[in-house]
């Protein structure tokens, strides 16, 4: 589930190259990539790569639980956040095939108390075109997301949200849509979500490590999640334990637990018709404003694919399949510094044998005195972006914070140059002119200190 603004991943490559031969030269390179991430403390997690429906590579790195020094392995289970939406959408579409609901059904048939319920269709919920406000954007969300919610209490919260726009008029991602879809699935299917998940997905695809999560139990090989907190000296950087969202809050928008191998089996099951018919999958992969029925578009070179990303607490995940290459990749992370998007691109370039590929150069961080960091502090604005940035020092670490958004730590990698790798942000400060250039997504934005 996405609790902050996030973008779906689009994989890019200069070349579309044949998949490696039976000698599997990519294995050593993938091992080296994972070792590089682990040794530089750039993340913790697990990856799986499937070719023609079978796993050709799997690995885990870092700790499942830092406090207990429990190392992650291929069977470690992670919360997969919004990738749960693909499972929920698949259940809805299976019920549609069975005639138990229609994507043209109005929300008012099930929950008339939601604003504009008489105008919102199930398809609009699936495509994030309902206009229902995203409940995870509520200012106080992080004050109650760990609490237990009854179905009635959650519906009351959703009913109070209101609407952001006329249903069907545009796309706007909202976790609220998939909470409602998971409840509709239970109503229409006459079974619990867990039973529908088991009947429609787990059994047909042979999934043994996927379920609705509960309280994290490290002794059962369930990963805890963390955020990376750089401190005054890079040598003392550490992982800080994140809180646990209660499953009654995200429901079908983000309450599943799985492994990368199981996630790959799921998406291959979807691709091969084990869950829904081919014509149904075609509907799901038909994009409107960059989103299908629970699926996002992915691309590698000239090849098109589909999948989804996810984040909840300190967990991040990505899952996609490129049918034209017969390849799928699943990544789960319980602590992220080097972005999963970058790891996914690295994996695809290695597996497809891209001769121009080079490993990421993480380099060493620079130590900056608190006095010098304070010189960079202040409020910055840009005519190119509507958001203002607050730059401040906390416990010897420079931080950035957009208005109304969580703060994020900045690492110094060169003189007056700082980065937040997880979001691909680089800030280049010029103390003399009181300016800062923010680089993200291949674009530069000039900010001036107020």
KELO-311511 format. One line per 8 residues: number of its first residue (from 1); their letters; for each residue x, y, z of C-alpha. Coordinates in Angstrom, 2 decimals, padded with zeros to 5 digits, always signed. Example, Ala and Ser with C-alpha at 12.3 -4.5 7.8 and 13.67 -1.06 7.14 Angstrom:
// residues 2
1> AS> +012.30,-004.50,+007.80  +013.67,-001.06,+007.14
***
This chain:
// residues 450
1> XXXXXXXX> +000.00,+000.00,+000.00  +001.29,+003.44,-000.84  +001.20,+005.80,+002.06  +003.11,+008.49,+000.27  +003.16,+009.81,-003.26  +004.69,+007.21,-005.48  +005.24,+006.61,-009.16  +004.88,+003.35,-011.06
9> XXXXXXXX> +008.15,+002.07,-012.49  +008.94,+002.18,-016.21  +011.93,+000.06,-017.11  +014.21,+001.49,-019.77  +017.16,+000.11,-021.70  +019.18,+001.15,-024.69  +019.03,-002.29,-026.21  +016.68,-005.23,-026.30
17> XXXXXXXX> +018.97,-008.23,-026.33  +018.54,-011.98,-026.45  +018.34,-013.85,-023.16  +021.59,-015.48,-022.08  +022.50,-018.99,-023.07  +022.33,-022.12,-020.96  +025.70,-021.26,-019.47  +023.87,-018.68,-017.36
25> XXXXXXXX> +026.64,-016.06,-017.28  +024.22,-013.70,-015.53  +024.33,-015.66,-012.27  +027.79,-014.45,-011.24  +026.90,-010.87,-012.17  +023.67,-010.96,-010.19  +025.57,-012.40,-007.23  +028.03,-009.51,-007.53
33> XXXXXXXX> +025.21,-006.96,-007.68  +023.59,-008.34,-004.53  +026.95,-008.47,-002.76  +027.61,-004.84,-003.73  +024.25,-003.72,-002.31  +024.76,-005.73,+000.87  +028.37,-004.69,+001.49  +027.56,-001.01,+001.00
41> XXXXXXXX> +024.52,-001.20,+003.29  +022.26,-000.03,+000.46  +019.34,-002.25,+001.27  +017.94,-005.48,+002.68  +015.61,-007.82,+000.87  +015.16,-010.64,-001.60  +014.89,-011.08,-005.38  +013.60,-013.73,-007.76
49> XXXXXXXX> +013.87,-013.97,-011.55  +011.69,-016.31,-013.61  +012.19,-017.39,-017.23  +009.41,-019.31,-019.02  +007.56,-019.71,-015.72  +010.51,-021.20,-013.81  +012.95,-019.60,-011.40  +016.39,-019.02,-012.89
57> XXXXXXXX> +017.76,-016.93,-010.04  +016.94,-016.17,-006.42  +018.86,-014.51,-003.63  +018.38,-012.66,-000.34  +020.51,-010.02,+001.33  +020.69,-008.31,+004.69  +018.65,-009.13,+007.77  +015.06,-010.24,+008.17
65> XXXXXXXX> +015.37,-008.91,+011.71  +018.24,-006.61,+012.67  +017.66,-006.73,+016.43  +017.85,-010.54,+016.53  +020.59,-010.70,+013.84  +018.37,-013.01,+011.75  +019.62,-013.07,+008.17  +017.13,-013.10,+005.31
73> XXXXXXXX> +016.83,-016.14,+003.08  +014.78,-017.06,+000.01  +011.88,-018.25,+002.18  +011.70,-015.03,+004.23  +008.26,-013.45,+003.83  +007.75,-009.72,+003.35  +004.74,-007.41,+003.38  +004.19,-006.56,-000.28
81> XXXXXXXX> +002.02,-003.45,+000.06  +000.14,-002.35,-003.04  +001.08,-005.43,-005.04  -001.85,-006.84,-003.03  -004.04,-004.80,-005.38  -003.19,-007.15,-008.26  -004.48,-010.09,-006.21  -007.62,-008.15,-005.26
89> XXXXXXXX> -008.25,-007.12,-008.87  -007.77,-010.74,-009.98  -010.34,-011.92,-007.44  -012.83,-009.28,-008.61  -012.34,-010.26,-012.26  -012.73,-013.95,-011.43  -016.03,-013.17,-009.70  -017.02,-011.23,-012.82
97> XXXXXXXX> -016.29,-014.28,-014.97  -018.50,-016.33,-012.65  -021.35,-013.84,-013.06  -021.36,-012.92,-009.38  -020.73,-009.27,-010.15  -020.18,-006.97,-013.10  -017.53,-004.31,-013.50  -020.43,-002.04,-014.49
105> XXXXXXXX> -022.13,-002.53,-011.12  -022.50,+000.66,-009.11  -020.89,+001.05,-005.71  -024.33,+001.99,-004.35  -025.36,-001.66,-004.75  -022.96,-002.49,-001.93  -022.10,+000.67,+000.00  -024.49,+003.54,-000.75
113> XXXXXXXX> -023.10,+005.58,+002.16  -019.95,+006.42,+000.15  -020.18,+009.79,-001.59  -021.12,+009.50,-005.28  -021.74,+005.77,-004.81  -024.59,+006.00,-007.33  -022.11,+007.23,-009.96  -019.09,+005.02,-009.23
121> XXXXXXXX> -018.68,+001.67,-010.98  -016.53,-001.26,-009.92  -014.39,-000.64,-013.00  -013.75,+002.92,-011.85  -012.65,+001.59,-008.46  -010.28,-000.83,-010.21  -008.85,+001.95,-012.40  -008.58,+004.56,-009.61
129> XXXXXXXX> -011.12,+006.79,-011.36  -013.71,+006.94,-008.58  -012.75,+010.30,-007.10  -012.80,+008.86,-003.57  -010.19,+010.56,-001.40  -007.12,+008.44,-000.62  -007.43,+007.70,+003.10  -003.66,+007.18,+003.52
137> XXXXXXXX> -003.23,+010.87,+002.66  -005.12,+011.92,+005.77  -002.83,+014.10,+007.94  -003.34,+011.88,+010.98  -003.00,+008.54,+009.15  +000.25,+007.54,+010.87  -001.41,+008.12,+014.24  -003.96,+005.32,+013.78
145> XXXXXXXX> -002.66,+002.96,+011.09  -001.42,+000.51,+013.73  -004.86,+000.27,+015.37  -007.41,-002.49,+014.79  -010.42,-001.44,+012.69  -013.72,-003.27,+012.35  -015.37,-003.36,+008.93  -018.00,-000.90,+010.15
153> XXXXXXXX> -015.43,+001.49,+011.58  -013.44,+001.48,+008.34  -016.58,+002.09,+006.27  -017.46,+005.03,+008.50  -014.00,+006.49,+007.91  -014.32,+006.02,+004.13  -017.82,+007.52,+004.10  -016.48,+010.64,+005.78
161> XXXXXXXX> -013.73,+011.18,+003.20  -015.73,+012.84,+000.47  -014.76,+013.09,-003.20  -011.87,+014.78,-005.01  -013.47,+014.83,-008.48  -016.40,+013.65,-010.58  -016.25,+009.85,-010.99  -014.72,+008.75,-014.29
169> XXXXXXXX> -013.31,+012.16,-015.15  -009.66,+011.33,-014.44  -007.18,+008.95,-012.81  -006.00,+009.52,-009.25  -004.46,+006.76,-007.17  -006.45,+006.01,-004.02  -006.02,+003.12,-001.61  -009.65,+003.68,-000.58
177> XXXXXXXX> -010.76,+002.09,-003.86  -009.17,-001.25,-003.08  -010.41,-001.39,+000.49  -013.91,-001.18,-000.97  -013.10,-003.75,-003.67  -011.90,-006.28,-001.09  -015.17,-005.83,+000.83  -017.22,-006.09,-002.37
185> XXXXXXXX> -015.39,-009.32,-003.24  -016.49,-010.84,+000.07  -020.08,-009.67,-000.41  -020.36,-010.90,-004.00  -018.37,-014.09,-003.46  -020.11,-015.06,-000.25  -016.76,-015.97,+001.32  -013.99,-014.27,+003.24
193> XXXXXXXX> -011.15,-012.62,+001.33  -008.84,-015.30,+002.65  -011.06,-018.06,+001.24  -011.35,-016.32,-002.13  -007.58,-015.81,-002.23  -007.06,-019.49,-001.51  -009.64,-020.72,-004.05  -008.82,-018.38,-006.94
201> XXXXXXXX> -005.06,-017.82,-006.58  -003.12,-019.83,-004.00  -004.36,-023.30,-005.01  -004.32,-022.80,-008.81  -000.83,-021.27,-008.73  +000.66,-023.53,-006.05  +001.54,-020.67,-003.70  +002.68,-021.79,-000.25
209> XXXXXXXX> +004.24,-018.62,+001.19  +001.47,-016.08,+000.55  -001.21,-015.03,+003.04  -002.81,-012.07,+004.80  -000.26,-010.75,+007.26  -000.66,-010.55,+011.04  +001.73,-009.30,+013.68  +005.26,-009.85,+012.42
217> XXXXXXXX> +006.86,-012.98,+013.89  +010.63,-013.12,+013.19  +010.74,-016.71,+014.46  +008.46,-017.70,+011.57  +010.84,-016.14,+009.04  +008.77,-012.97,+008.65  +010.77,-009.82,+007.98  +010.51,-006.68,+010.07
225> XXXXXXXX> +010.88,-003.38,+008.23  +013.36,-000.55,+008.69  +014.37,+002.87,+007.49  +017.99,+003.87,+007.06  +019.09,+006.71,+009.31  +022.47,+008.24,+008.48  +023.99,+009.92,+011.52  +026.78,+012.46,+011.99
233> XXXXXXXX> +029.50,+009.99,+010.95  +028.65,+007.65,+008.06  +030.41,+004.78,+009.84  +027.69,+004.85,+012.52  +024.71,+004.79,+010.15  +022.06,+002.31,+011.17  +018.66,+000.80,+010.45  +015.73,+001.99,+012.57
241> XXXXXXXX> +012.75,-000.31,+013.13  +009.47,+000.85,+011.57  +006.00,+000.45,+013.06  +003.57,-002.25,+011.86  +000.36,-001.29,+010.07  -002.53,-003.45,+011.27  -003.98,-005.62,+008.45  -007.50,-004.35,+009.20
249> XXXXXXXX> -006.43,-000.93,+007.87  -005.21,-001.61,+004.28  -007.28,-004.76,+003.65  -007.09,-005.70,-000.05  -005.20,-002.53,-000.86  -002.08,-003.82,+000.85  -002.41,-006.56,+003.47  -000.61,-009.50,+001.88
257> XXXXXXXX> +002.62,-011.23,+002.87  +004.71,-013.18,+000.37  +008.10,-014.13,-001.03  +009.54,-013.05,-004.40  +009.34,-016.63,-005.69  +005.65,-016.89,-004.80  +005.02,-013.47,-006.35  +006.59,-014.65,-009.61
265> XXXXXXXX> +004.49,-017.82,-009.55  +001.43,-015.63,-009.12  +002.15,-013.35,-012.08  +002.98,-016.33,-014.29  -000.28,-017.94,-013.18  -002.06,-014.76,-014.25  -000.21,-014.74,-017.58  -000.86,-018.42,-018.29
273> XXXXXXXX> -004.61,-018.39,-017.56  -004.55,-020.22,-014.23  -006.52,-017.41,-012.54  -008.60,-015.64,-015.19  -009.24,-016.15,-018.90  -006.99,-014.62,-021.56  -009.69,-012.14,-022.59  -010.04,-011.04,-018.95
281> XXXXXXXX> -006.29,-010.50,-018.63  -006.45,-008.42,-021.81  -009.02,-006.19,-020.12  -006.83,-005.93,-017.03  -003.77,-004.91,-019.07  -005.65,-002.32,-021.14  -004.33,+000.94,-019.76  -006.20,+004.21,-019.33
289> XXXXXXXX> -004.13,+007.17,-018.16  -001.31,+004.78,-017.27  -003.28,+002.26,-015.21  -005.27,-000.87,-016.00  -007.51,-003.02,-013.82  -005.12,-003.35,-010.89  -002.04,-003.32,-013.13  +000.57,-000.76,-014.17
297> XXXXXXXX> +002.48,-000.73,-017.48  +006.14,-001.76,-017.53  +008.57,-001.53,-020.42  +012.04,-002.85,-021.14  +013.50,-001.64,-024.41  +010.78,-002.16,-027.00  +009.02,-004.85,-024.99  +005.84,-004.09,-023.07
305> XXXXXXXX> +004.85,-005.71,-019.80  +002.73,-005.25,-016.71  +002.98,-005.46,-012.94  +002.77,-003.30,-009.82  +004.84,-001.74,-007.07  +004.16,-001.52,-003.38  +005.20,+000.09,-000.12  +003.94,-000.20,+003.44
313> XXXXXXXX> +005.75,+000.82,+006.61  +009.44,+000.30,+005.72  +008.70,-002.38,+003.12  +008.97,-001.82,-000.62  +008.31,-004.26,-003.45  +008.01,-004.56,-007.19  +006.67,-007.29,-009.47  +006.49,-007.29,-013.26
321> XXXXXXXX> +006.48,-009.60,-016.24  +007.72,-008.89,-019.77  +005.86,-011.52,-021.85  +007.86,-010.83,-025.02  +011.05,-011.85,-023.22  +009.39,-014.58,-021.12  +010.91,-012.90,-018.06  +009.50,-011.78,-014.73
329> XXXXXXXX> +011.18,-010.12,-011.76  +010.02,-009.85,-008.15  +011.83,-007.82,-005.50  +010.91,-007.38,-001.86  +012.72,-005.06,+000.52  +012.46,-004.47,+004.25  +015.01,-001.64,+004.14  +015.71,+000.46,+001.06
337> XXXXXXXX> +018.44,+002.93,+000.16  +019.32,+001.99,-003.43  +015.93,+002.28,-005.21  +014.14,-000.91,-006.27  +013.59,+000.66,-009.68  +017.37,+000.76,-010.14  +017.76,-002.82,-008.91  +015.06,-003.96,-011.35
345> XXXXXXXX> +016.81,-002.25,-014.26  +020.15,-003.71,-013.16  +018.64,-007.20,-013.05  +017.04,-006.93,-016.48  +020.18,-005.56,-018.11  +022.28,-008.33,-016.57  +019.88,-011.18,-017.42  +019.44,-010.01,-021.02
353> XXXXXXXX> +023.21,-009.75,-021.44  +023.50,-006.01,-022.04  +027.22,-005.54,-022.91  +027.13,-001.86,-021.85  +026.02,-002.62,-018.29  +028.21,-001.43,-015.41  +027.64,-001.95,-011.70  +026.43,+001.01,-009.61
361> XXXXXXXX> +029.22,+003.08,-008.06  +028.11,+003.90,-004.54  +031.32,+005.58,-003.39  +032.14,+006.91,+000.06  +030.17,+009.53,+001.96  +031.71,+012.75,+003.22  +031.60,+013.96,+006.80  +030.28,+017.52,+007.15
369> XXXXXXXX> +030.38,+019.54,+010.35  +027.08,+020.59,+011.88  +028.12,+024.22,+011.48  +028.53,+023.81,+007.72  +025.23,+021.94,+007.50  +023.45,+024.76,+009.33  +024.61,+027.18,+006.61  +022.48,+025.21,+004.14
377> XXXXXXXX> +019.38,+025.19,+006.36  +016.34,+027.26,+005.47  +013.20,+027.35,+003.36  +013.64,+027.00,-000.39  +011.18,+027.68,-003.21  +011.22,+027.38,-006.99  +009.09,+028.98,-009.71  +009.28,+025.62,-011.52
385> XXXXXXXX> +007.58,+023.58,-008.79  +004.60,+024.40,-006.55  +006.10,+022.77,-003.47  +008.34,+024.49,-000.94  +011.25,+022.64,+000.66  +012.45,+022.97,+004.21  +016.11,+022.05,+004.72  +017.15,+021.52,+008.33
393> XXXXXXXX> +019.63,+019.71,+010.58  +018.51,+017.07,+013.07  +021.02,+015.15,+015.20  +023.87,+016.14,+012.93  +022.13,+015.00,+009.73  +020.82,+017.27,+006.96  +017.16,+016.64,+006.12  +014.74,+017.78,+003.44
401> XXXXXXXX> +010.99,+018.09,+003.80  +008.30,+019.14,+001.36  +005.30,+021.02,+002.71  +002.91,+018.50,+004.26  +005.24,+015.56,+003.58  +007.54,+013.41,+005.75  +011.15,+014.52,+006.22  +013.93,+012.52,+004.56
409> XXXXXXXX> +017.66,+012.30,+005.39  +020.30,+013.59,+002.98  +023.77,+012.06,+002.53  +026.76,+014.13,+001.42  +028.63,+012.40,-001.41  +030.59,+015.41,-002.74  +031.21,+019.01,-001.75  +027.80,+020.66,-001.21
417> XXXXXXXX> +026.14,+017.71,-002.97  +023.61,+015.59,-001.09  +021.33,+012.74,-002.10  +018.31,+010.78,-001.00  +018.85,+007.60,-002.97  +015.51,+005.98,-002.24  +013.71,+008.68,-004.26  +016.54,+009.35,-006.71
425> XXXXXXXX> +016.98,+012.92,-005.42  +020.22,+014.91,-005.64  +020.57,+018.41,-004.19  +023.49,+020.64,-005.16  +023.76,+023.63,-002.82  +025.49,+026.93,-003.55  +025.82,+028.71,-000.17  +027.25,+031.86,-001.77
433> XXXXXXXX> +024.22,+032.48,-003.98  +021.69,+030.90,-001.56  +020.49,+028.56,-004.30  +020.04,+024.83,-004.65  +019.57,+022.68,-007.75  +017.34,+019.66,-007.21  +017.84,+016.80,-009.66  +015.26,+014.06,-010.03
441> XXXXXXXX> +014.02,+011.95,-012.91  +016.49,+013.50,-015.34  +015.25,+017.05,-014.66  +016.85,+019.99,-012.86  +014.90,+022.46,-010.71  +016.48,+025.62,-009.29  +015.46,+026.60,-005.76  +016.26,+029.84,-003.96
449> XX> +016.64,+030.20,-000.22  +013.98,+032.54,+001.16
***
